[in-house]
C-alpha cells in the first residue's frame, strides 16, 4: 500500500457549534500541543458554594 500525505494550507472561515457533550473536543488542522480547559453553564441559583452541613459545632 502506498500512503501519501500532502500538508497544504487550511483556511477555516467560521465554525458554528450547536452543542457539546460532557467530554468533547473540536480540532481543526494539526495540533502539536492540546491543553485541557473546562467551562460551566450552570445557573447561579443551582450553584452551591461551601459545605452542605456544618462540619463541627462551634460550641463543642
N, C-alpha and C positions, 0 to 999 in steps of 0.2 A: 504494500500500500504506500502510495506517495501522498504525503500531507504537507501542503504549503500554506504558510500564514503570511499575509500581507498586512502590515500595520500602517494604515493610512489615517489621515486626519478625520476626526469625527466631530461634527458640529451638531449640537442639540439646541433647538430654538427654545422650547419650553416643555415642561412635563407637568401634567395635572394628575395629582394623586387623589383619588376619591375616598380611600380608606386604607387602614393598615391593621394588621393583626397584632397580637401581644408581642410577637417577635418577628420583625421584618426588616429588610434592608433593600434599598434601591441603589443599584450600582450601574453606572453608565460609563463605559470605557474601561481603561486599565486602572488598577489600584495597587500601589506599592505598599501602602500602609492604610489600615482601616482602624478607626478609633470608635469606641462604643460611647453612646450617649443615650439619655432617656428623657422623655417629656411626658407629663401627665395632663390630661384634660378633665380632671375630677372637679365637680362643682365645689365651691368653697364651703357650703353648708354640710357636705359629707366628709370633709377633711377633719380628722381628729388629731390634735397635737397634744402630746402629754400622755400620762398613764390613764388607763380606764378607771382604776380604783386606786386609792392611796396605798402606797407600799408599806407604810408604817405610821401608826398613830403618833401625833406629836406629844401626847401626854404620857406615854409609856416609856 
